[in-house]
Amino acid sequence: MAVRRPGLIALFDVDGTLTAPRKEVTPKMLELVRNLRTEITVSVVGGSDLFKITEQLGKSVVTDYDYVFSENGLVSHKDGKLIGTESLKSFIANDQLKEFINFTLHYIADLDIPIKRGTFMEFRSGIINVSPIGRNCSQ
């Protein structure tokens, strides 16, 4: 096995890079990443939470990559271990969050769009994902 080159890192986005948006990684891509990891440090970053990234990249995602940065880097894993977390809740008061959520849901309710399906807001550590059509809508 070749010695990994120190100081060199490849950082990949999940959706649209390692996978099609919200789809599973292909075996060919997994093999490419596995081979690359023998040469350099390989990491992934995604806006989704770790659960969604695991659905796309596999159950062993935190050990298949040297670093995994979920929720836009606010939840970080290194070598399979959690190394840090941060959340909007640390910086924005609950009353402010509630005011934003109430305003947004009322706004979406009044939109005249052809389809609305399911979850319109998803609170993550680093973002509030707003989807007027709904996250449960098919691709």
C-alpha positions in Angstrom: 0.0 0.0 0.0 1.3 3.4 -0.9 2.0 6.0 1.8 -0.6 8.7 1.9 0.6 12.2 1.0 0.4 14.4 4.1 -1.2 17.8 3.8 -3.2 16.9 0.7 -7.0 16.6 1.0 -9.9 16.1 -1.4 -13.1 17.5 -0.1 -16.3 16.4 -2.0 -19.8 17.7 -1.9 -22.5 14.9 -1.7 -25.4 16.0 -3.8 -24.4 16.6 -7.4 -20.8 15.5 -7.0 -20.6 12.0 -5.3 -24.2 11.3 -6.0 -27.1 12.6 -8.1 -29.2 14.9 -5.8 -30.7 12.8 -3.0 -29.8 9.5 -4.7 -27.5 6.7 -3.6 -23.8 6.6 -4.5 -22.9 4.2 -7.3 -20.5 1.3 -6.8 -18.1 2.9 -9.3 -17.9 6.1 -7.3 -17.4 4.2 -4.0 -14.5 2.3 -5.6 -12.9 5.6 -6.9 -13.1 7.2 -3.5 -11.7 4.0 -1.8 -8.7 4.1 -4.2 -8.2 7.8 -3.8 -8.2 7.4 0.0 -5.1 5.1 -0.2 -3.2 8.2 -1.6 -4.7 11.2 0.2 -7.1 12.3 2.9 -10.7 12.2 1.6 -13.6 14.0 3.1 -17.2 14.8 2.3 -19.4 17.8 3.1 -23.1 18.1 2.7 -25.9 20.4 3.7 -28.0 17.5 4.9 -27.9 15.9 8.3 -25.8 12.7 8.9 -28.9 10.5 8.5 -29.6 11.7 5.0 -25.9 11.6 4.0 -25.8 8.0 5.3 -28.8 7.1 3.1 -26.8 8.3 0.1 -23.2 7.2 0.9 -23.8 4.1 3.1 -24.1 3.1 6.7 -20.3 3.3 7.3 -19.9 6.8 5.9 -18.1 8.1 9.0 -15.5 5.4 8.7 -15.3 5.3 4.8 -14.0 8.9 4.8 -11.4 10.6 6.9 -13.7 13.5 7.7 -17.5 13.9 7.3 -18.9 17.4 7.6 -22.7 17.2 7.7 -25.1 20.2 8.0 -22.7 22.4 6.1 -19.9 21.6 8.5 -21.6 22.2 11.7 -21.6 18.5 12.7 -18.1 17.2 12.1 -16.6 13.6 12.3 -13.0 12.6 12.0 -12.0 8.9 11.7 -15.5 7.8 12.7 -15.7 10.0 15.9 -17.7 13.1 16.5 -15.3 16.1 16.8 -17.6 19.0 16.9 -21.2 20.4 16.7 -22.7 23.8 16.5 -26.3 25.0 16.1 -28.4 28.0 15.1 -30.1 27.6 18.5 -26.9 28.8 20.1 -27.2 32.1 18.3 -30.9 32.8 17.7 -33.4 33.0 20.5 -36.3 30.6 20.4 -38.8 33.5 20.1 -37.0 34.7 16.9 -37.0 31.2 15.5 -40.7 30.8 16.2 -41.5 34.2 14.6 -39.6 33.2 11.5 -41.2 29.7 11.3 -44.7 31.1 11.8 -44.2 33.8 9.2 -42.8 31.4 6.6 -45.5 28.7 7.1 -48.2 31.4 6.7 -46.5 32.7 3.6 -46.3 29.2 2.1 -50.0 28.5 3.0 -51.0 31.5 0.9 -48.9 30.6 -2.1 -50.8 29.4 -5.2 -48.5 26.8 -6.6 -49.6 23.7 -8.5 -48.4 21.1 -5.9 -47.7 21.0 -2.2 -46.5 17.8 -0.6 -45.4 17.1 3.0 -42.6 18.8 4.9 -42.3 22.5 4.1 -39.6 23.3 6.7 -36.8 21.3 8.2 -34.7 22.6 11.1 -31.1 21.5 10.9 -28.2 22.6 13.0 -27.0 25.2 10.5 -30.0 26.0 8.3 -33.7 26.1 8.2 -34.5 24.3 4.9 -37.7 25.9 3.4 -39.3 24.1 0.5 -42.6 25.7 -0.6 -43.5 22.7 -2.8 -42.6 20.3 0.1 -39.6 18.0 0.6 -41.9 14.9 0.1 -42.5 15.9 -3.5 -41.2 13.4 -6.0 -38.1 14.2 -8.1 
